[in-house]
Amino acid sequence: MPELDNIIHQPIRLRIMSALAALRPGDRVDFTYLKELLGTTDGNLGAHLAKLEEAGYILLEKAFVARKPRTFVLPTDKGRSAFQDHVKALHALLEAPAPPKEPGQ
């Protein structure tokens, strides 16, 4: 049975990767959009993004837009692949046959 990815499996990181997996290759979202989508605080989202970045699953791009700093988030190929593998592992768990019942149960 495929293994779950412990980095992605944490609920907020799973939601981040789900949102990013829906993007077309090369597209990105901004930090504020993710924060509002997930209902997290700046610090909480920042910590989870740092963990995903450290694993090589996302890239963070910093830019100035209208003289204001903005952070953009995009998935890497490694991150997309890890997310797909994690989803396959979840499906395998859900589709696994139930253990046989012992007599008398």
MMTF fields as JSON, N, C-alpha, C and O atoms, coordinates in Angstrom:
{
  "mmtfVersion": "1.0.0",
  "mmtfProducer": "UNKNOWN",
  "numBonds": 419,
  "numAtoms": 420,
  "numGroups": 105,
  "numChains": 1,
  "numModels": 1,
  "chainsPerModel": [1],
  "groupsPerChain": [105],
  "chainIdList": ["A"],
  "bondAtomList": [4, 2, 8, 6, 12, 10, 16, 14, 20, 18, 24, 22, 28, 26, 32, 30, 36, 34, 40, 38, 44, 42, 48, 46, 52, 50, 56, 54, 60, 58, 64, 62, 68, 66, 72, 70, 76, 74, 80, 78, 84, 82, 88, 86, 92, 90, 96, 94, 100, 98, 104, 102, 108, 106, 112, 110, 116, 114, 120, 118, 124, 122, 128, 126, 132, 130, 136, 134, 140, 138, 144, 142, 148, 146, 152, 150, 156, 154, 160, 158, 164, 162, 168, 166, 172, 170, 176, 174, 180, 178, 184, 182, 188, 186, 192, 190, 196, 194, 200, 198, 204, 202, 208, 206, 212, 210, 216, 214, 220, 218, 224, 222, 228, 226, 232, 230, 236, 234, 240, 238, 244, 242, 248, 246, 252, 250, 256, 254, 260, 258, 264, 262, 268, 266, 272, 270, 276, 274, 280, 278, 284, 282, 288, 286, 292, 290, 296, 294, 300, 298, 304, 302, 308, 306, 312, 310, 316, 314, 320, 318, 324, 322, 328, 326, 332, 330, 336, 334, 340, 338, 344, 342, 348, 346, 352, 350, 356, 354, 360, 358, 364, 362, 368, 366, 372, 370, 376, 374, 380, 378, 384, 382, 388, 386, 392, 390, 396, 394, 400, 398, 404, 402, 408, 406, 412, 410, 416, 414],
  "bondOrderList": [1, 1, 1, 1, 1, 1, 1, 1, 1, 1, 1, 1, 1, 1, 1, 1, 1, 1, 1, 1, 1, 1, 1, 1, 1, 1, 1, 1, 1, 1, 1, 1, 1, 1, 1, 1, 1, 1, 1, 1, 1, 1, 1, 1, 1, 1, 1, 1, 1, 1, 1, 1, 1, 1, 1, 1, 1, 1, 1, 1, 1, 1, 1, 1, 1, 1, 1, 1, 1, 1, 1, 1, 1, 1, 1, 1, 1, 1, 1, 1, 1, 1, 1, 1, 1, 1, 1, 1, 1, 1, 1, 1, 1, 1, 1, 1, 1, 1, 1, 1, 1, 1, 1, 1],
  "groupList": [{"groupName": "MET", "atomNameList": ["N", "CA", "C", "O"], "elementList": ["N", "C", "C", "O"], "formalChargeList": [0, 0, 0, 0], "bondAtomList": [1, 0, 2, 1, 3, 2], "bondOrderList": [1, 1, 2], "singleLetterCode": "M", "chemCompType": "L-PEPTIDE LINKING"}, {"groupName": "PRO", "atomNameList": ["N", "CA", "C", "O"], "elementList": ["N", "C", "C", "O"], "formalChargeList": [0, 0, 0, 0], "bondAtomList": [1, 0, 2, 1, 3, 2], "bondOrderList": [1, 1, 2], "singleLetterCode": "P", "chemCompType": "L-PEPTIDE LINKING"}, {"groupName": "GLU", "atomNameList": ["N", "CA", "C", "O"], "elementList": ["N", "C", "C", "O"], "formalChargeList": [0, 0, 0, 0], "bondAtomList": [1, 0, 2, 1, 3, 2], "bondOrderList": [1, 1, 2], "singleLetterCode": "E", "chemCompType": "L-PEPTIDE LINKING"}, {"groupName": "LEU", "atomNameList": ["N", "CA", "C", "O"], "elementList": ["N", "C", "C", "O"], "formalChargeList": [0, 0, 0, 0], "bondAtomList": [1, 0, 2, 1, 3, 2], "bondOrderList": [1, 1, 2], "singleLetterCode": "L", "chemCompType": "L-PEPTIDE LINKING"}, {"groupName": "ASP", "atomNameList": ["N", "CA", "C", "O"], "elementList": ["N", "C", "C", "O"], "formalChargeList": [0, 0, 0, 0], "bondAtomList": [1, 0, 2, 1, 3, 2], "bondOrderList": [1, 1, 2], "singleLetterCode": "D", "chemCompType": "L-PEPTIDE LINKING"}, {"groupName": "ASN", "atomNameList": ["N", "CA", "C", "O"], "elementList": ["N", "C", "C", "O"], "formalChargeList": [0, 0, 0, 0], "bondAtomList": [1, 0, 2, 1, 3, 2], "bondOrderList": [1, 1, 2], "singleLetterCode": "N", "chemCompType": "L-PEPTIDE LINKING"}, {"groupName": "ILE", "atomNameList": ["N", "CA", "C", "O"], "elementList": ["N", "C", "C", "O"], "formalChargeList": [0, 0, 0, 0], "bondAtomList": [1, 0, 2, 1, 3, 2], "bondOrderList": [1, 1, 2], "singleLetterCode": "I", "chemCompType": "L-PEPTIDE LINKING"}, {"groupName": "HIS", "atomNameList": ["N", "CA", "C", "O"], "elementList": ["N", "C", "C", "O"], "formalChargeList": [0, 0, 0, 0], "bondAtomList": [1, 0, 2, 1, 3, 2], "bondOrderList": [1, 1, 2], "singleLetterCode": "H", "chemCompType": "L-PEPTIDE LINKING"}, {"groupName": "GLN", "atomNameList": ["N", "CA", "C", "O"], "elementList": ["N", "C", "C", "O"], "formalChargeList": [0, 0, 0, 0], "bondAtomList": [1, 0, 2, 1, 3, 2], "bondOrderList": [1, 1, 2], "singleLetterCode": "Q", "chemCompType": "L-PEPTIDE LINKING"}, {"groupName": "ARG", "atomNameList": ["N", "CA", "C", "O"], "elementList": ["N", "C", "C", "O"], "formalChargeList": [0, 0, 0, 0], "bondAtomList": [1, 0, 2, 1, 3, 2], "bondOrderList": [1, 1, 2], "singleLetterCode": "R", "chemCompType": "L-PEPTIDE LINKING"}, {"groupName": "SER", "atomNameList": ["N", "CA", "C", "O"], "elementList": ["N", "C", "C", "O"], "formalChargeList": [0, 0, 0, 0], "bondAtomList": [1, 0, 2, 1, 3, 2], "bondOrderList": [1, 1, 2], "singleLetterCode": "S", "chemCompType": "L-PEPTIDE LINKING"}, {"groupName": "ALA", "atomNameList": ["N", "CA", "C", "O"], "elementList": ["N", "C", "C", "O"], "formalChargeList": [0, 0, 0, 0], "bondAtomList": [1, 0, 2, 1, 3, 2], "bondOrderList": [1, 1, 2], "singleLetterCode": "A", "chemCompType": "L-PEPTIDE LINKING"}, {"groupName": "GLY", "atomNameList": ["N", "CA", "C", "O"], "elementList": ["N", "C", "C", "O"], "formalChargeList": [0, 0, 0, 0], "bondAtomList": [1, 0, 2, 1, 3, 2], "bondOrderList": [1, 1, 2], "singleLetterCode": "G", "chemCompType": "PEPTIDE LINKING"}, {"groupName": "VAL", "atomNameList": ["N", "CA", "C", "O"], "elementList": ["N", "C", "C", "O"], "formalChargeList": [0, 0, 0, 0], "bondAtomList": [1, 0, 2, 1, 3, 2], "bondOrderList": [1, 1, 2], "singleLetterCode": "V", "chemCompType": "L-PEPTIDE LINKING"}, {"groupName": "PHE", "atomNameList": ["N", "CA", "C", "O"], "elementList": ["N", "C", "C", "O"], "formalChargeList": [0, 0, 0, 0], "bondAtomList": [1, 0, 2, 1, 3, 2], "bondOrderList": [1, 1, 2], "singleLetterCode": "F", "chemCompType": "L-PEPTIDE LINKING"}, {"groupName": "THR", "atomNameList": ["N", "CA", "C", "O"], "elementList": ["N", "C", "C", "O"], "formalChargeList": [0, 0, 0, 0], "bondAtomList": [1, 0, 2, 1, 3, 2], "bondOrderList": [1, 1, 2], "singleLetterCode": "T", "chemCompType": "L-PEPTIDE LINKING"}, {"groupName": "TYR", "atomNameList": ["N", "CA", "C", "O"], "elementList": ["N", "C", "C", "O"], "formalChargeList": [0, 0, 0, 0], "bondAtomList": [1, 0, 2, 1, 3, 2], "bondOrderList": [1, 1, 2], "singleLetterCode": "Y", "chemCompType": "L-PEPTIDE LINKING"}, {"groupName": "LYS", "atomNameList": ["N", "CA", "C", "O"], "elementList": ["N", "C", "C", "O"], "formalChargeList": [0, 0, 0, 0], "bondAtomList": [1, 0, 2, 1, 3, 2], "bondOrderList": [1, 1, 2], "singleLetterCode": "K", "chemCompType": "L-PEPTIDE LINKING"}],
  "groupTypeList": [0, 1, 2, 3, 4, 5, 6, 6, 7, 8, 1, 6, 9, 3, 9, 6, 0, 10, 11, 3, 11, 11, 3, 9, 1, 12, 4, 9, 13, 4, 14, 15, 16, 3, 17, 2, 3, 3, 12, 15, 15, 4, 12, 5, 3, 12, 11, 7, 3, 11, 17, 3, 2, 2, 11, 12, 16, 6, 3, 3, 2, 17, 11, 14, 13, 11, 9, 17, 1, 9, 15, 14, 13, 3, 1, 15, 4, 17, 12, 9, 10, 11, 14, 8, 4, 7, 13, 17, 11, 3, 7, 11, 3, 3, 2, 11, 1, 11, 1, 1, 17, 2, 1, 12, 8],
  "groupIdList": [1, 2, 3, 4, 5, 6, 7, 8, 9, 10, 11, 12, 13, 14, 15, 16, 17, 18, 19, 20, 21, 22, 23, 24, 25, 26, 27, 28, 29, 30, 31, 32, 33, 34, 35, 36, 37, 38, 39, 40, 41, 42, 43, 44, 45, 46, 47, 48, 49, 50, 51, 52, 53, 54, 55, 56, 57, 58, 59, 60, 61, 62, 63, 64, 65, 66, 67, 68, 69, 70, 71, 72, 73, 74, 75, 76, 77, 78, 79, 80, 81, 82, 83, 84, 85, 86, 87, 88, 89, 90, 91, 92, 93, 94, 95, 96, 97, 98, 99, 100, 101, 102, 103, 104, 105],
  "secStructList": [7, 7, 7, 7, 7, 2, 2, 2, 2, 1, 2, 2, 2, 2, 2, 2, 2, 2, 2, 2, 2, 6, 1, 7, 6, 6, 7, 7, 3, 3, 2, 2, 2, 2, 2, 2, 2, 2, 6, 7, 7, 2, 2, 2, 2, 2, 2, 2, 2, 2, 2, 2, 2, 2, 6, 6, 1, 3, 3, 3, 3, 3, 3, 3, 3, 6, 6, 3, 3, 3, 3, 3, 3, 3, 3, 7, 2, 2, 2, 2, 2, 2, 2, 2, 2, 2, 2, 2, 2, 2, 2, 2, 2, 2, 2, 1, 7, 7, 7, 7, 7, 7, 6, 6, 7],
  "xCoordList": [0.847, 0.0, 0.899, 1.88, 0.569, 1.388, 1.381, 0.424, 2.452, 2.599, 2.039, 2.153, 1.44, 1.02, 2.255, 3.228, 2.217, 3.32, 3.082, 2.125, 3.947, 3.755, 3.818, 3.224, 4.519, 4.581, 3.244, 2.725, 2.696, 1.433, 0.235, -0.77, 0.317, -0.841, -1.432, -2.626, -0.651, -1.166, -2.3, -2.126, -3.453, -4.638, -4.438, -4.901, -3.779, -3.626, -2.699, -2.962, -1.625, -0.726, -1.421, -1.16, -2.289, -3.062, -3.967, -4.098, -4.581, -5.451, -4.643, -5.101, -3.451, -2.584, -2.237, -2.389, -1.772, -1.36, -2.548, -2.384, -3.733, -4.93, -5.217, -5.515, -5.124, -5.365, -4.315, -4.643, -3.062, -1.988, -2.046, -1.691, -2.488, -2.575, -3.603, -3.516, -4.567, -5.594, -5.08, -5.746, -3.907, -3.332, -2.746, -2.295, -2.762, -2.057, -0.561, -0.154, 0.258, 1.714, 2.149, 1.765, 2.957, 3.453, 2.594, 3.056, 1.336, 0.472, 0.839, 1.466, 0.442, 0.747, -0.412, -1.243, -0.449, -1.45, -0.71, 0.451, -1.388, -0.707, -1.067, -2.098, -0.169, -0.254, -1.603, -2.22, -2.067, -3.327, -4.5, -5.406, -4.485, -5.545, -5.576, -6.642, -4.418, -4.36, -4.82, -5.567, -4.379, -4.759, -6.276, -6.861, -6.908, -8.364, -9.071, -10.07, -8.567, -9.154, -9.155, -10.134, -8.042, -7.872, -8.333, -8.494, -8.544, -8.968, -7.89, -8.185, -6.637, -5.523, -4.995, -5.385, -4.115, -3.42, -2.166, -1.745, -1.582, -0.327, 0.745, 1.401, 0.909, 1.951, 1.74, 2.688, 0.498, 0.193, 0.453, 1.105, -0.053, 0.169, 1.653, 2.165, 2.346, 3.778, 4.566, 5.488, 4.212, 4.91, 4.676, 5.602, 3.45, 3.153, 3.814, 4.31, 3.82, 4.492, 5.994, 6.611, 6.575, 8.012, 8.321, 9.33, 7.465, 7.652, 7.564, 8.373, 6.595, 6.449, 7.611, 8.072, 8.075, 9.217, 10.479, 11.256, 10.682, 11.847, 11.884, 12.958, 10.711, 10.616, 10.782, 10.903, 10.787, 10.913, 9.592, 9.582, 8.467, 7.157, 6.568, 5.697, 7.036, 6.544, 7.713, 8.801, 7.455, 8.374, 7.632, 6.441, 8.345, 7.801, 8.523, 9.753, 7.772, 8.338, 7.901, 6.715, 8.853, 8.566, 8.679, 9.602, 7.733, 7.725, 7.076, 6.4, 7.299, 6.622, 5.571, 5.876, 4.339, 3.243, 2.684, 2.229, 2.72, 2.305, 3.032, 2.426, 4.308, 5.207, 4.879, 5.346, 4.082, 3.768, 4.341, 4.217, 4.969, 5.519, 4.41, 3.435, 4.588, 3.642, 4.419, 5.5, 3.856, 4.446, 3.524, 2.323, 4.106, 3.356, 3.821, 4.985, 2.904, 3.178, 2.852, 1.797, 3.776, 3.505, 4.069, 5.088, 3.406, 3.897, 5.073, 5.144, 5.978, 7.067, 6.608, 5.581, 7.37, 7.066, 7.135, 6.316, 8.127, 8.256, 7.015, 6.516, 6.516, 5.335, 4.088, 3.28, 3.932, 2.788, 2.825, 1.809, 4.014, 4.174, 3.896, 3.213, 4.423, 4.198, 2.715, 2.197, 2.035, 0.607, -0.166, -1.049, 0.151, -0.525, -0.301, -1.229, 0.935, 1.229, 0.443, -0.042, 0.319, -0.43, -1.908, -2.524, -2.462, -3.866, -4.06, -5.057, -3.121, -3.201, -3.185, -3.922, -2.34, -2.283, -3.601, -4.058, -4.213, -5.514, -6.574, -7.373, -6.575, -7.527, -7.314, -8.277, -6.059, -5.76, -6.303, -6.841, -6.16, -6.707, -8.228, -8.807, -8.855, -10.316, -10.868, -11.97, -10.108, -10.572, -10.12, -10.508, -9.318, -8.824, -9.994, -10.906, -9.957, -11.047, -11.036, -9.981, -12.212, -12.328, -11.796, -11.954, -11.168, -10.684, -11.871, -12.961, -11.649, -12.763, -13.189, -12.366, -14.456, -14.985, -14.729, -14.797, -14.437, -14.25, -15.619, -16.593, -15.691, -16.992, -17.597, -16.903, -18.886, -19.588, -19.653, -20.177, -19.149, -19.21, -20.273, -20.472],
  "yCoordList": [-1.175, 0.0, 1.247, 1.299, 2.245, 3.465, 4.182, 4.086, 4.886, 5.611, 7.031, 7.682, 7.488, 8.889, 9.752, 9.325, 10.953, 11.903, 12.709, 13.48, 12.534, 13.208, 14.725, 15.419, 15.243, 16.701, 17.22, 18.215, 16.553, 16.994, 16.624, 17.334, 15.557, 15.01, 15.963, 15.876, 16.85, 17.807, 18.593, 19.043, 18.775, 19.334, 20.658, 20.789, 21.623, 22.908, 22.739, 23.305, 21.973, 21.758, 20.961, 21.188, 20.046, 19.304, 20.26, 20.15, 21.182, 22.17, 23.124, 23.511, 23.503, 24.362, 23.635, 24.186, 22.398, 21.648, 21.358, 21.314, 21.161, 20.959, 22.205, 22.109, 23.354, 24.612, 24.817, 25.242, 24.518, 24.722, 23.702, 24.019, 22.488, 21.448, 21.811, 21.339, 22.642, 23.054, 24.089, 24.374, 24.645, 25.658, 25.011, 23.866, 25.759, 25.305, 25.467, 26.335, 24.649, 24.8, 26.238, 26.827, 26.781, 28.144, 29.193, 30.311, 28.854, 29.808, 29.847, 28.925, 30.919, 31.105, 31.84, 32.453, 31.766, 32.509, 33.388, 33.143, 34.392, 35.234, 34.817, 34.197, 35.186, 34.807, 35.186, 34.388, 36.399, 36.888, 36.042, 35.743, 35.658, 34.791, 33.472, 33.029, 32.847, 31.583, 31.756, 30.929, 32.821, 33.089, 33.187, 32.612, 33.906, 34.064, 32.758, 32.402, 32.053, 30.781, 29.768, 29.05, 29.716, 28.72, 29.199, 28.39, 30.496, 31.034, 30.935, 30.659, 31.16, 31.079, 32.471, 33.461, 32.529, 33.775, 33.855, 32.86, 35.031, 35.204, 34.245, 33.55, 34.219, 33.401, 31.914, 31.185, 31.461, 30.049, 29.638, 28.625, 30.42, 30.108, 30.165, 29.303, 31.179, 31.31, 30.106, 29.657, 29.581, 28.408, 27.179, 26.412, 26.998, 25.842, 25.986, 25.007, 27.193, 27.408, 27.155, 26.603, 27.557, 27.326, 25.831, 25.406, 25.044, 23.584, 22.995, 22.144, 23.443, 22.959, 23.416, 22.671, 24.635, 25.148, 24.366, 24.019, 24.09, 23.33, 21.94, 21.419, 21.35, 20.03, 20.108, 19.08, 21.322, 21.484, 21.335, 21.145, 21.42, 21.232, 22.516, 22.464, 23.664, 24.947, 25.91, 25.703, 26.957, 28.092, 29.327, 29.497, 30.176, 31.461, 32.53, 32.581, 33.375, 34.474, 35.785, 36.005, 36.635, 37.949, 38.993, 38.956, 39.916, 40.963, 42.215, 42.169, 43.315, 44.555, 44.824, 44.838, 45.035, 45.364, 46.688, 46.801, 47.681, 49.04, 49.483, 50.055, 49.217, 49.574, 48.882, 49.303, 47.83, 47.07, 45.665, 45.045, 45.159, 43.806, 42.753, 42.829, 41.778, 40.67, 39.373, 39.326, 38.334, 37.007, 36.119, 36.037, 35.455, 34.537, 33.115, 32.885, 32.165, 30.761, 29.942, 30.109, 29.05, 28.143, 26.768, 26.646, 25.733, 24.379, 24.052, 24.538, 23.241, 22.744, 21.43, 20.872, 20.945, 19.631, 18.558, 17.64, 18.689, 17.736, 17.79, 16.75, 18.988, 19.145, 18.566, 17.915, 18.801, 18.234, 16.706, 16.05, 16.164, 14.711, 14.141, 13.126, 14.794, 14.342, 14.396, 13.501, 15.444, 15.567, 14.456, 13.847, 14.183, 13.107, 11.759, 10.959, 11.51, 10.266, 10.182, 9.113, 11.307, 11.339, 11.024, 10.259, 11.615, 11.362, 9.887, 9.283, 9.307, 7.873, 7.03, 6.05, 7.416, 6.684, 6.801, 5.83, 7.982, 8.155, 7.276, 6.632, 7.255, 6.407, 4.94, 4.198, 4.521, 3.127, 2.774, 1.686, 3.692, 3.457, 3.34, 2.476, 4.211, 4.214, 3.0, 2.538, 2.488, 1.362, 0.014, -1.027, 0.016, -1.239, -2.05, -1.501, -3.355, -4.174, -4.178, -4.119, -4.246, -4.313, -5.662, -6.666, -5.694, -6.983, -7.914, -7.463, -9.202, -10.127, -10.116, -9.975, -10.264, -10.311, -11.691, -12.71, -11.678, -12.953, -13.548, -12.816, -14.851, -15.481, -14.933, -14.717, -14.726, -14.233, -12.733, -12.209, -12.017, -10.542, -10.034, -8.823],
  "zCoordList": [0.0, 0.0, 0.0, 0.741, -0.824, -0.855, 0.5, 1.268, 0.763, 2.036, 1.928, 0.889, 3.006, 3.097, 3.285, 3.906, 2.757, 2.891, 4.167, 4.244, 5.165, 6.454, 6.358, 7.183, 5.38, 5.223, 4.714, 5.22, 3.724, 3.128, 3.996, 3.982, 4.733, 5.441, 6.486, 6.77, 7.054, 8.037, 7.366, 6.233, 8.021, 7.353, 6.614, 5.481, 7.204, 6.502, 5.296, 4.235, 5.445, 4.307, 3.206, 2.024, 3.57, 2.572, 1.803, 0.584, 2.504, 1.848, 0.969, -0.106, 1.416, 0.598, -0.696, -1.787, -0.57, -1.753, -2.668, -3.888, -2.108, -2.926, -3.761, -4.951, -3.136, -3.854, -4.943, -6.051, -4.633, -5.602, -6.737, -7.873, -6.439, -7.471, -8.542, -9.675, -8.186, -9.138, -10.141, -11.136, -9.882, -10.774, -12.023, -11.996, -13.108, -14.305, -14.062, -13.29, -14.705, -14.538, -14.835, -15.845, -13.929, -14.077, -13.4, -13.172, -13.067, -12.372, -10.897, -10.375, -10.237, -8.82, -8.164, -8.834, -6.839, -6.068, -5.07, -4.744, -4.602, -3.63, -2.207, -1.948, -1.303, 0.106, 0.692, 1.398, 0.406, 0.97, 0.499, 1.277, -0.771, -1.296, -0.525, -0.098, -0.346, 0.396, 1.831, 2.355, 2.461, 3.857, 3.982, 4.899, 3.075, 3.124, 2.763, 3.387, 1.776, 1.363, 2.501, 2.707, 3.24, 4.289, 5.663, 6.577, 5.816, 7.101, 8.167, 9.33, 7.774, 8.713, 9.044, 8.426, 10.014, 10.32, 9.452, 8.863, 9.38, 8.644, 9.167, 8.392, 10.48, 11.087, 10.863, 10.571, 10.998, 10.801, 9.356, 9.104, 8.413, 7.005, 6.674, 5.96, 7.189, 6.925, 7.4, 6.719, 8.56, 9.095, 8.217, 7.958, 7.765, 6.906, 5.535, 4.977, 4.998, 3.716, 3.839, 2.928, 4.961, 5.177, 5.172, 4.61, 5.79, 5.831, 4.42, 4.049, 3.646, 2.274, 1.39, 0.525, 1.613, 0.847, 1.189, 0.299, 2.457, 2.911, 2.263, 1.961, 2.052, 1.424, -0.094, -0.76, -0.638, -2.084, -2.824, -4.04, -2.095, -2.695, -3.271, -4.139, -2.795, -3.296, -3.466, -2.929, -4.22, -4.316, -3.828, -4.089, -3.126, -2.705, -3.499, -3.505, -4.161, -4.942, -4.311, -4.064, -4.058, -3.474, -4.585, -5.399, -4.602, -5.616, -5.033, -4.006, -5.709, -5.36, -6.43, -7.623, -5.997, -6.894, -6.407, -5.269, -7.268, -6.896, -5.622, -4.716, -5.57, -4.462, -3.139, -2.08, -3.203, -1.99, -2.13, -3.186, -1.063, -1.156, -1.183, -0.435, -2.06, -2.136, -2.247, -2.832, -1.681, -1.755, -2.572, -2.311, -3.569, -4.414, -4.135, -3.811, -4.265, -3.965, -5.204, -5.815, -5.566, -6.67, -6.362, -5.681, -6.862, -6.606, -7.519, -8.648, -7.035, -7.873, -8.506, -8.118, -9.475, -10.05, -8.97, -8.936, -8.086, -6.976, -6.088, -5.658, -5.813, -4.982, -5.637, -4.975, -6.932, -7.656, -7.604, -7.374, -7.824, -7.808, -6.415, -6.282, -5.385, -4.011, -3.66, -2.992, -4.109, -3.836, -4.538, -3.934, -5.801, -6.532, -5.842, -5.722, -5.388, -4.678, -3.364, -2.995, -2.668, -1.409, -1.668, -0.926, -2.715, -3.059, -3.411, -3.014, -4.148, -4.471, -3.199, -3.088, -2.237, -0.964, -0.203, 0.4, -0.228, 0.425, -0.243, 0.437, -1.578, -2.298, -1.952, -1.757, -1.874, -1.536, -0.152, 0.051, 0.787, 2.13, 2.106, 2.765, 1.347, 1.291, 0.558, 0.854, -0.39, -1.192, -0.645, -1.176, 0.389, 0.957, 1.508, 2.126, 1.28, 1.813, 3.335, 3.967, 3.898, 5.355, 5.827, 5.133, 6.997, 7.502, 7.753, 8.105, 7.568, 7.795, 9.261, 10.166, 9.463, 10.84, 11.415, 10.729, 12.679, 13.364, 13.672, 13.848, 13.738, 14.021, 15.327, 16.32, 15.277, 16.471, 16.558, 17.542, 15.583, 15.62, 14.715, 14.614]
}
